[in-house]
Structures are given as structure tokens and as C-alpha cells.
Amino acid sequence: MANCSRGRGRQSRPVPVQPLTPADPVTVEPPVRRWPHPINGIEPVHQADPTLHYIRCALSYQNQLLADIKALLQQIVESQEKQEQAD
């Protein structure tokens, strides 16, 4: 290697390192709220706000109504299919 650009006795120059400056302003992330998970399938008992308790009950009732409506609609579809097959 006769045409090597760096000889044996030559040392390479160190590249000057510039301190890193962020181009964008640093933003602070908001704190993360973690909800307690049930342990072994048992939910912890909380003294909930009465308003939240009311909302929870209303949503539960609404979910039950939707499940009932779904079951009734499925029964209607099945009965219509049976009538069409009988005709």
C-alpha cells in the first residue's frame, strides 16, 4: 500500500465535538395517571363520588337494555327466516 493517504507516523486529527443544542424547545410530558388494577380478579372497594356512582349505574342499566334489544332483534330475525323458509 504505497499510496496510503495516512502514513505510519502520522496521527489523525480529532474532529472537534460541538455540544448538542436542541433545535426544538424541550417539552415536559404531563404526569401519567394510573388506575388501580384488580388483584386476583377482586376489585378494590372505593368510596366513590355519588355522581360517579350514579353514572356507573346508569351505564350498567343502559348496557343491559342494549343486550336485551340485541337478543330481541336476533329472535325477530330468526322468526322471519323461519317464516320465509315455511312459505
N, CA, C and O atoms as CSV, one atom per row, in Angstrom:
chain,resi,resn,atom,element,x,y,z
A,1,MET,N,N,0.814,-1.164,0.000
A,1,MET,CA,C,0.000,0.000,0.000
A,1,MET,C,C,0.869,1.242,0.000
A,1,MET,O,O,1.047,1.910,1.019
A,2,ALA,N,N,1.367,1.510,-1.101
A,2,ALA,CA,C,2.279,2.627,-1.230
A,2,ALA,C,C,1.541,3.953,-1.296
A,2,ALA,O,O,2.093,4.986,-0.916
A,3,ASN,N,N,0.311,3.942,-1.768
A,3,ASN,CA,C,-0.429,5.178,-1.933
A,3,ASN,C,C,-1.391,5.464,-0.780
A,3,ASN,O,O,-2.401,6.142,-0.969
A,4,CYS,N,N,-1.093,4.974,0.361
A,4,CYS,CA,C,-1.966,5.191,1.515
A,4,CYS,C,C,-1.914,6.663,1.915
A,4,CYS,O,O,-0.835,7.250,1.995
A,5,SER,N,N,-3.079,7.258,2.165
A,5,SER,CA,C,-3.112,8.678,2.480
A,5,SER,C,C,-2.593,8.959,3.880
A,5,SER,O,O,-2.145,10.072,4.156
A,6,ARG,N,N,-2.642,8.010,4.738
A,6,ARG,CA,C,-2.107,8.199,6.088
A,6,ARG,C,C,-0.867,7.334,6.242
A,6,ARG,O,O,-0.903,6.121,6.032
A,7,GLY,N,N,0.162,7.941,6.590
A,7,GLY,CA,C,1.394,7.199,6.791
A,7,GLY,C,C,1.411,6.568,8.170
A,7,GLY,O,O,0.519,6.784,8.991
A,8,ARG,N,N,2.457,5.778,8.402
A,8,ARG,CA,C,2.541,5.109,9.694
A,8,ARG,C,C,2.805,6.077,10.819
A,8,ARG,O,O,2.296,5.888,11.924
A,9,GLY,N,N,3.569,7.087,10.574
A,9,GLY,CA,C,3.941,8.009,11.628
A,9,GLY,C,C,2.929,9.134,11.835
A,9,GLY,O,O,3.022,9.880,12.810
A,10,ARG,N,N,1.989,9.257,10.947
A,10,ARG,CA,C,1.003,10.344,11.038
A,10,ARG,C,C,-0.144,9.972,11.955
A,10,ARG,O,O,-0.657,8.853,11.915
A,11,GLN,N,N,-0.526,10.900,12.758
A,11,GLN,CA,C,-1.686,10.684,13.610
A,11,GLN,C,C,-2.861,11.454,13.022
A,11,GLN,O,O,-2.691,12.531,12.450
A,12,SER,N,N,-4.045,10.893,13.171
A,12,SER,CA,C,-5.221,11.585,12.644
A,12,SER,C,C,-5.622,12.698,13.604
A,12,SER,O,O,-5.454,12.584,14.819
A,13,ARG,N,N,-6.145,13.754,13.046
A,13,ARG,CA,C,-6.579,14.873,13.873
A,13,ARG,C,C,-7.963,14.558,14.464
A,13,ARG,O,O,-8.830,14.040,13.760
A,14,PRO,N,N,-8.166,14.857,15.711
A,14,PRO,CA,C,-9.502,14.617,16.273
A,14,PRO,C,C,-10.491,15.654,15.735
A,14,PRO,O,O,-10.164,16.830,15.579
A,15,VAL,N,N,-11.676,15.193,15.465
A,15,VAL,CA,C,-12.725,16.077,14.966
A,15,VAL,C,C,-13.273,16.845,16.158
A,15,VAL,O,O,-13.622,16.230,17.166
A,16,PRO,N,N,-13.361,18.181,16.077
A,16,PRO,CA,C,-13.885,18.931,17.211
A,16,PRO,C,C,-15.362,18.604,17.429
A,16,PRO,O,O,-16.154,18.595,16.486
A,17,VAL,N,N,-15.713,18.342,18.664
A,17,VAL,CA,C,-17.082,17.986,19.012
A,17,VAL,C,C,-17.789,19.231,19.520
A,17,VAL,O,O,-17.326,19.894,20.448
A,18,GLN,N,N,-18.932,19.538,18.887
A,18,GLN,CA,C,-19.711,20.676,19.324
A,18,GLN,C,C,-20.801,20.183,20.264
A,18,GLN,O,O,-21.380,19.119,20.045
A,19,PRO,N,N,-21.079,20.946,21.297
A,19,PRO,CA,C,-22.134,20.499,22.206
A,19,PRO,C,C,-23.488,20.476,21.492
A,19,PRO,O,O,-23.791,21.332,20.661
A,20,LEU,N,N,-24.286,19.470,21.842
A,20,LEU,CA,C,-25.588,19.325,21.216
A,20,LEU,C,C,-26.553,20.347,21.796
A,20,LEU,O,O,-26.697,20.464,23.013
A,21,THR,N,N,-27.199,21.071,20.925
A,21,THR,CA,C,-28.231,22.012,21.355
A,21,THR,C,C,-29.523,21.593,20.688
A,21,THR,O,O,-29.555,21.378,19.476
A,22,PRO,N,N,-30.581,21.475,21.458
A,22,PRO,CA,C,-31.842,21.043,20.835
A,22,PRO,C,C,-32.393,22.122,19.922
A,22,PRO,O,O,-32.400,23.305,20.262
A,23,ALA,N,N,-32.855,21.691,18.758
A,23,ALA,CA,C,-33.425,22.628,17.804
A,23,ALA,C,C,-34.817,23.061,18.257
A,23,ALA,O,O,-35.210,24.213,18.071
A,24,ASP,N,N,-35.549,22.137,18.844
A,24,ASP,CA,C,-36.891,22.434,19.334
A,24,ASP,C,C,-36.841,22.626,20.836
A,24,ASP,O,O,-35.982,22.051,21.504
A,25,PRO,N,N,-37.744,23.422,21.376
A,25,PRO,CA,C,-37.757,23.573,22.833
A,25,PRO,C,C,-38.160,22.256,23.500
A,25,PRO,O,O,-38.970,21.494,22.972
A,26,VAL,N,N,-37.586,22.020,24.642
A,26,VAL,CA,C,-37.868,20.790,25.373
A,26,VAL,C,C,-39.238,20.922,26.028
A,26,VAL,O,O,-39.514,21.890,26.736
A,27,THR,N,N,-40.093,19.926,25.776
A,27,THR,CA,C,-41.424,19.940,26.371
A,27,THR,C,C,-41.474,18.911,27.484
A,27,THR,O,O,-40.879,17.837,27.393
A,28,VAL,N,N,-42.180,19.254,28.508
A,28,VAL,CA,C,-42.325,18.349,29.635
A,28,VAL,C,C,-43.635,17.589,29.455
A,28,VAL,O,O,-44.684,18.187,29.217
A,29,GLU,N,N,-43.560,16.252,29.572
A,29,GLU,CA,C,-44.755,15.449,29.411
A,29,GLU,C,C,-45.631,15.567,30.646
A,29,GLU,O,O,-45.128,15.699,31.762
A,30,PRO,N,N,-46.943,15.519,30.448
A,30,PRO,CA,C,-47.832,15.600,31.610
A,30,PRO,C,C,-47.716,14.336,32.447
A,30,PRO,O,O,-47.320,13.289,31.934
A,31,PRO,N,N,-48.053,14.418,33.716
A,31,PRO,CA,C,-47.962,13.224,34.563
A,31,PRO,C,C,-48.967,12.172,34.113
A,31,PRO,O,O,-50.055,12.496,33.635
A,32,VAL,N,N,-48.591,10.919,34.272
A,32,VAL,CA,C,-49.434,9.810,33.870
A,32,VAL,C,C,-50.262,9.360,35.066
A,32,VAL,O,O,-49.726,9.118,36.148
A,33,ARG,N,N,-51.570,9.251,34.863
A,33,ARG,CA,C,-52.440,8.770,35.928
A,33,ARG,C,C,-52.645,7.280,35.733
A,33,ARG,O,O,-53.054,6.845,34.656
A,34,ARG,N,N,-52.372,6.516,36.731
A,34,ARG,CA,C,-52.550,5.076,36.662
A,34,ARG,C,C,-53.728,4.685,37.535
A,34,ARG,O,O,-53.833,5.094,38.691
A,35,TRP,N,N,-54.613,3.883,36.957
A,35,TRP,CA,C,-55.765,3.411,37.697
A,35,TRP,C,C,-55.414,2.076,38.327
A,35,TRP,O,O,-54.721,1.268,37.709
A,36,PRO,N,N,-55.877,1.829,39.539
A,36,PRO,CA,C,-55.543,0.560,40.189
A,36,PRO,C,C,-56.197,-0.607,39.466
A,36,PRO,O,O,-57.373,-0.557,39.107
A,37,HIS,N,N,-55.418,-1.652,39.263
A,37,HIS,CA,C,-55.928,-2.852,38.626
A,37,HIS,C,C,-56.355,-3.835,39.704
A,37,HIS,O,O,-55.756,-3.881,40.778
A,38,PRO,N,N,-57.391,-4.623,39.422
A,38,PRO,CA,C,-57.821,-5.594,40.423
A,38,PRO,C,C,-56.756,-6.667,40.627
A,38,PRO,O,O,-56.088,-7.085,39.681
A,39,ILE,N,N,-56.612,-7.093,41.847
A,39,ILE,CA,C,-55.649,-8.134,42.184
A,39,ILE,C,C,-56.424,-9.437,42.310
A,39,ILE,O,O,-57.383,-9.525,43.077
A,40,ASN,N,N,-56.010,-10.441,41.561
A,40,ASN,CA,C,-56.664,-11.755,41.555
A,40,ASN,C,C,-58.150,-11.635,41.223
A,40,ASN,O,O,-58.964,-12.396,41.745
A,41,GLY,N,N,-58.504,-10.696,40.368
A,41,GLY,CA,C,-59.885,-10.558,39.944
A,41,GLY,C,C,-60.784,-9.864,40.939
A,41,GLY,O,O,-61.989,-9.765,40.706
A,42,ILE,N,N,-60.242,-9.381,42.037
A,42,ILE,CA,C,-61.048,-8.708,43.053
A,42,ILE,C,C,-60.768,-7.213,42.948
A,42,ILE,O,O,-59.631,-6.768,43.102
A,43,GLU,N,N,-61.816,-6.453,42.685
A,43,GLU,CA,C,-61.638,-5.015,42.564
A,43,GLU,C,C,-61.577,-4.381,43.946
A,43,GLU,O,O,-62.307,-4.791,44.848
A,44,PRO,N,N,-60.704,-3.374,44.123
A,44,PRO,CA,C,-60.659,-2.699,45.410
A,44,PRO,C,C,-61.934,-1.890,45.645
A,44,PRO,O,O,-62.516,-1.350,44.704
A,45,VAL,N,N,-62.355,-1.811,46.885
A,45,VAL,CA,C,-63.558,-1.067,47.234
A,45,VAL,C,C,-63.182,0.396,47.412
A,45,VAL,O,O,-62.272,0.726,48.172
A,46,HIS,N,N,-63.880,1.259,46.713
A,46,HIS,CA,C,-63.620,2.694,46.788
A,46,HIS,C,C,-64.866,3.405,47.305
A,46,HIS,O,O,-65.991,2.993,47.025
A,47,GLN,N,N,-64.657,4.440,48.038
A,47,GLN,CA,C,-65.755,5.318,48.416
A,47,GLN,C,C,-65.895,6.323,47.278
A,47,GLN,O,O,-65.259,7.377,47.278
A,48,ALA,N,N,-66.733,5.978,46.317
A,48,ALA,CA,C,-66.842,6.782,45.100
A,48,ALA,C,C,-67.720,8.000,45.332
A,48,ALA,O,O,-68.543,8.049,46.247
A,49,ASP,N,N,-67.515,8.954,44.487
A,49,ASP,CA,C,-68.350,10.146,44.454
A,49,ASP,C,C,-69.761,9.716,44.070
A,49,ASP,O,O,-69.914,8.903,43.160
A,50,PRO,N,N,-70.792,10.229,44.727
A,50,PRO,CA,C,-72.165,9.828,44.392
A,50,PRO,C,C,-72.523,10.057,42.928
A,50,PRO,O,O,-73.293,9.289,42.350
A,51,THR,N,N,-71.974,11.100,42.332
A,51,THR,CA,C,-72.255,11.368,40.918
A,51,THR,C,C,-71.670,10.268,40.039
A,51,THR,O,O,-72.312,9.807,39.095
A,52,LEU,N,N,-70.440,9.851,40.360
A,52,LEU,CA,C,-69.816,8.779,39.582
A,52,LEU,C,C,-70.564,7.469,39.773
A,52,LEU,O,O,-70.699,6.685,38.833
A,53,HIS,N,N,-71.046,7.232,40.973
A,53,HIS,CA,C,-71.816,6.019,41.233
A,53,HIS,C,C,-73.103,6.030,40.398
A,53,HIS,O,O,-73.477,5.008,39.823
A,54,TYR,N,N,-73.768,7.165,40.332
A,54,TYR,CA,C,-74.987,7.293,39.535
A,54,TYR,C,C,-74.691,7.037,38.054
A,54,TYR,O,O,-75.441,6.329,37.382
A,55,ILE,N,N,-73.602,7.610,37.551
A,55,ILE,CA,C,-73.232,7.426,36.142
A,55,ILE,C,C,-72.920,5.959,35.878
A,55,ILE,O,O,-73.324,5.413,34.851
A,56,ARG,N,N,-72.209,5.322,36.793
A,56,ARG,CA,C,-71.860,3.910,36.631
A,56,ARG,C,C,-73.124,3.052,36.575
A,56,ARG,O,O,-73.232,2.152,35.742
A,57,CYS,N,N,-74.078,3.332,37.466
A,57,CYS,CA,C,-75.329,2.575,37.473
A,57,CYS,C,C,-76.125,2.816,36.190
A,57,CYS,O,O,-76.693,1.881,35.626
A,58,ALA,N,N,-76.164,4.058,35.734
A,58,ALA,CA,C,-76.896,4.379,34.510
A,58,ALA,C,C,-76.279,3.670,33.305
A,58,ALA,O,O,-77.000,3.148,32.455
A,59,LEU,N,N,-74.962,3.650,33.231
A,59,LEU,CA,C,-74.296,2.968,32.126
A,59,LEU,C,C,-74.535,1.463,32.192
A,59,LEU,O,O,-74.733,0.816,31.164
A,60,SER,N,N,-74.516,0.917,33.382
A,60,SER,CA,C,-74.781,-0.507,33.543
A,60,SER,C,C,-76.197,-0.837,33.081
A,60,SER,O,O,-76.409,-1.823,32.374
A,61,TYR,N,N,-77.159,-0.018,33.477
A,61,TYR,CA,C,-78.549,-0.213,33.066
A,61,TYR,C,C,-78.687,-0.090,31.553
A,61,TYR,O,O,-79.394,-0.878,30.924
A,62,GLN,N,N,-78.014,0.894,30.972
A,62,GLN,CA,C,-78.070,1.085,29.529
A,62,GLN,C,C,-77.470,-0.112,28.796
A,62,GLN,O,O,-78.010,-0.548,27.779
A,63,ASN,N,N,-76.362,-0.645,29.302
A,63,ASN,CA,C,-75.747,-1.821,28.687
A,63,ASN,C,C,-76.684,-3.020,28.736
A,63,ASN,O,O,-76.767,-3.792,27.781
A,64,GLN,N,N,-77.392,-3.171,29.856
A,64,GLN,CA,C,-78.344,-4.272,29.976
A,64,GLN,C,C,-79.485,-4.107,28.977
A,64,GLN,O,O,-79.903,-5.079,28.348
A,65,LEU,N,N,-79.994,-2.881,28.827
A,65,LEU,CA,C,-81.050,-2.632,27.841
A,65,LEU,C,C,-80.582,-2.940,26.423
A,65,LEU,O,O,-81.319,-3.536,25.637
A,66,LEU,N,N,-79.371,-2.539,26.101
A,66,LEU,CA,C,-78.838,-2.817,24.765
A,66,LEU,C,C,-78.690,-4.312,24.526
A,66,LEU,O,O,-78.948,-4.792,23.422
A,67,ALA,N,N,-78.280,-5.049,25.545
A,67,ALA,CA,C,-78.159,-6.506,25.418
A,67,ALA,C,C,-79.537,-7.125,25.203
A,67,ALA,O,O,-79.681,-8.044,24.397
A,68,ASP,N,N,-80.548,-6.631,25.915
A,68,ASP,CA,C,-81.908,-7.135,25.734
A,68,ASP,C,C,-82.430,-6.830,24.334
A,68,ASP,O,O,-83.054,-7.685,23.706
A,69,ILE,N,N,-82.180,-5.624,23.844
A,69,ILE,CA,C,-82.616,-5.238,22.494
A,69,ILE,C,C,-81.941,-6.128,21.455
A,69,ILE,O,O,-82.578,-6.566,20.498
A,70,LYS,N,N,-80.656,-6.393,21.646
A,70,LYS,CA,C,-79.929,-7.245,20.709
A,70,LYS,C,C,-80.540,-8.642,20.674
A,70,LYS,O,O,-80.726,-9.216,19.601
A,71,ALA,N,N,-80.851,-9.189,21.851
A,71,ALA,CA,C,-81.446,-10.526,21.917
A,71,ALA,C,C,-82.809,-10.541,21.229
A,71,ALA,O,O,-83.120,-11.483,20.500
A,72,LEU,N,N,-83.619,-9.518,21.448
A,72,LEU,CA,C,-84.937,-9.451,20.806
A,72,LEU,C,C,-84.814,-9.333,19.286
A,72,LEU,O,O,-85.564,-9.975,18.550
A,73,LEU,N,N,-83.877,-8.520,18.820
A,73,LEU,CA,C,-83.678,-8.388,17.373
A,73,LEU,C,C,-83.232,-9.712,16.757
A,73,LEU,O,O,-83.663,-10.062,15.658
A,74,GLN,N,N,-82.380,-10.440,17.453
A,74,GLN,CA,C,-81.951,-11.743,16.944
A,74,GLN,C,C,-83.130,-12.707,16.869
A,74,GLN,O,O,-83.236,-13.489,15.925
A,75,GLN,N,N,-84.015,-12.653,17.861
A,75,GLN,CA,C,-85.199,-13.512,17.835
A,75,GLN,C,C,-86.108,-13.144,16.667
A,75,GLN,O,O,-86.652,-14.032,16.010
A,76,ILE,N,N,-86.281,-11.851,16.397
A,76,ILE,CA,C,-87.115,-11.407,15.278
A,76,ILE,C,C,-86.538,-11.907,13.959
A,76,ILE,O,O,-87.272,-12.392,13.099
A,77,VAL,N,N,-85.217,-11.788,13.801
A,77,VAL,CA,C,-84.576,-12.233,12.563
A,77,VAL,C,C,-84.760,-13.730,12.391
A,77,VAL,O,O,-85.060,-14.194,11.291
A,78,GLU,N,N,-84.584,-14.488,13.458
A,78,GLU,CA,C,-84.747,-15.942,13.372
A,78,GLU,C,C,-86.183,-16.320,13.010
A,78,GLU,O,O,-86.405,-17.220,12.200
A,79,SER,N,N,-87.155,-15.633,13.611
A,79,SER,CA,C,-88.556,-15.956,13.306
A,79,SER,C,C,-88.909,-15.575,11.869
A,79,SER,O,O,-89.681,-16.282,11.222
A,80,GLN,N,N,-88.361,-14.474,11.360
A,80,GLN,CA,C,-88.605,-14.090,9.976
A,80,GLN,C,C,-87.985,-15.098,9.007
A,80,GLN,O,O,-88.572,-15.430,7.978
A,81,GLU,N,N,-86.792,-15.576,9.355
A,81,GLU,CA,C,-86.143,-16.575,8.495
A,81,GLU,C,C,-86.958,-17.863,8.463
A,81,GLU,O,O,-87.085,-18.494,7.413
A,82,LYS,N,N,-87.515,-18.260,9.621
A,82,LYS,CA,C,-88.342,-19.470,9.674
A,82,LYS,C,C,-89.608,-19.292,8.842
A,82,LYS,O,O,-90.024,-20.229,8.160
A,83,GLN,N,N,-90.230,-18.115,8.881
A,83,GLN,CA,C,-91.433,-17.849,8.099
A,83,GLN,C,C,-91.138,-17.879,6.608
A,83,GLN,O,O,-91.940,-18.386,5.824
A,84,GLU,N,N,-89.974,-17.329,6.207
A,84,GLU,CA,C,-89.612,-17.328,4.799
A,84,GLU,C,C,-89.351,-18.741,4.312
A,84,GLU,O,O,-89.686,-19.078,3.176
A,85,GLN,N,N,-88.758,-19.568,5.156
A,85,GLN,CA,C,-88.482,-20.955,4.759
A,85,GLN,C,C,-89.778,-21.754,4.667
A,85,GLN,O,O,-89.898,-22.658,3.840
A,86,ALA,N,N,-90.748,-21.420,5.518
A,86,ALA,CA,C,-92.025,-22.140,5.523
A,86,ALA,C,C,-92.865,-21.760,4.307
A,86,ALA,O,O,-93.667,-22.570,3.841
A,87,ASP,N,N,-92.698,-20.552,3.786
A,87,ASP,CA,C,-93.504,-20.102,2.637
A,87,ASP,C,C,-93.043,-20.676,1.356
A,87,ASP,O,O,-93.621,-20.389,0.308
